Amino acid sequence: MAERVAARREGFEQISYEVKGEAALITLSRPERLNAWTPQMMEEMAAAIEAANADKSIGAIIVTGEGRGFCAGADIESTFKSRLDGKDPGNDTAGGSGGAPATVDWIKLTRSSKPLIAAVNGPAVGIGVTMILPFDMIIASEAAKFGLVFVKMGIVPELASSHFLVSRLGWGKASEMMLTGGIYSGAEAHAMGLADHLTPPEGLMDKAFDFAGRIAANPDLQLRMTKELLTLSACETDLDLVQKRETKMLHECWKTEEHAEAVAAFLEKRPAKFR
């Protein structure tokens, strides 16, 4: 995919960031530790997502891991052991394996961002799973493994995962994953609905870029408005309120350049151009 590379961003230590066509690619880059999570990694990921959101040429964001792993959970030494030693690695109010910095509201960031696709290439454990549950799509390699092992560490899940996992899997399977702390293969994760798509390892990134391209063909404003509606409506039982929100945004869309371009493109029998 080298031909798709348009730009790279320097300055990150625990991730890499590059633009490939109309997609931003964020790669967790601590391969010697299976990309174990740290507060610094989350800060860098947040900065990369914000950079992609500010780039009008980008329509979707892909997150994957370098090497054999996606993210093997929190780095025990820099999070749990530091806390037990009396060295608090961060303020917990923002969530994040007991160590996320308060400057990152991960759920707000991911649900208001341009569409996010997780391309899970290997083991994803603990926060390696919870940080991608609010993403818009999860694509798993057949080499992937998923585990929510919080109970085995004597802690409870975070990042609103007790909400998002039930939304993705249903009550029974979510309870099974969280209460047993078991490890599930990519195929098992796909069968239960945790992974939206399953691919051979060699096809993972092609699949992710294919979906990113299909998403990026649509207008950014309306993509993010649709994400907001999905976020607000997922558990809303007041259907009148759901329709009021939709109607309000629909009226806003009618006034936009994106809507005018879509209508003109349809009438002129040509592809719409949104970026």
Secondary structure as UniProt FT lines:
FT   HELIX           2..4
FT   STRAND          5..9
FT   STRAND          15..20
FT   TURN            21..22
FT   STRAND          23..28
FT   HELIX           31..33
FT   TURN            34..35
FT   HELIX           39..54
FT   TURN            56..57
FT   STRAND          60..65
FT   TURN            67..68
FT   HELIX           77..81
FT   HELIX           82..84
FT   TURN            85..86
FT   HELIX           92..94
FT   TURN            97..99
FT   TURN            102..103
FT   HELIX           106..112
FT   STRAND          116..120
FT   STRAND          123..125
FT   HELIX           127..130
FT   TURN            131..134
FT   STRAND          137..141
FT   TURN            142..143
FT   STRAND          145..147
FT   HELIX           150..153
FT   TURN            159..160
FT   HELIX           161..169
FT   HELIX           171..180
FT   STRAND          183..185
FT   HELIX           186..192
FT   STRAND          197..199
FT   HELIX           201..203
FT   HELIX           204..216
FT   HELIX           220..233
FT   TURN            234..235
FT   HELIX           239..254
FT   HELIX           257..267
FT   TURN            268..269
//
